[in-house]
Amino acid sequence: MPIERKSAIEANHEGRDVQMYSGKAQRSVLIVSSNEKTASFIMQLLDPALYHPVVLAKSGNEASRILIASSFDIVIINSPLSDGPGYELALNLHEKSVAGILLMVKNEIFDEVCDQFEDYGILTVSKPLSKQLFYQALRLIVAIREKLRTLEKENVRLQVKIQEIRIINRAKWTLIEYLKMSEAQAHRYIEKQAMDMRITKRAVAESILKTYESL
């Protein structure tokens, strides 16, 4: 049975339509496999109500091109690929995305590869792959990805907070330098301005910096 292949753009548009229709939170999947039989096996196991769109890449290079334009929740790599083992692709995904990564390798090299990638949060499973093991691995990948997404959101929040603290501190020292306030007075001034004007302390700080740093 031939494998239906869609472009990443077509699949993403279709995925949004299905999500709107079903109202379910679906996860997009990229399958990277040079073996069409294995790719077909994986596709048949993915419930379209839960995993959609599903896009197939037949090589690491093709997967890399797809990933330039599109992102995926889950990436399944069936190693080896026609253009290499697929390890570099897995590592690049780990560094540049929060996708859940499932790396399928031959049983005889499973222990070696697993030791190499387990510290990166890349889940490695040995082939041949049973349905039960695949579903267990898939559930674990989903859990790993949700944890990574939570950590990413927290990291972004902390970066914003750190930037805000830096801007407010710069504004305090600007008030100390130009208006000869004490640090406590500068702190109270920024707080009172924010309260009186009903804006954030960061907005007050940015206004102060704009006023005095241009002098």
PyMOL commands that set and color helices and strands:
alter all, ss='L'
color gray80, all
select helices_A, chain A and resi 8-22+36-45+60-69+87-96+107-120+131-179+183-197+201-212
alter helices_A, ss='H'
color red, helices_A
select strands_A, chain A and resi 27-33+51-57+74-78+100-106+123-127
alter strands_A, ss='S'
color yellow, strands_A
deselect
rebuild
show_as cartoon
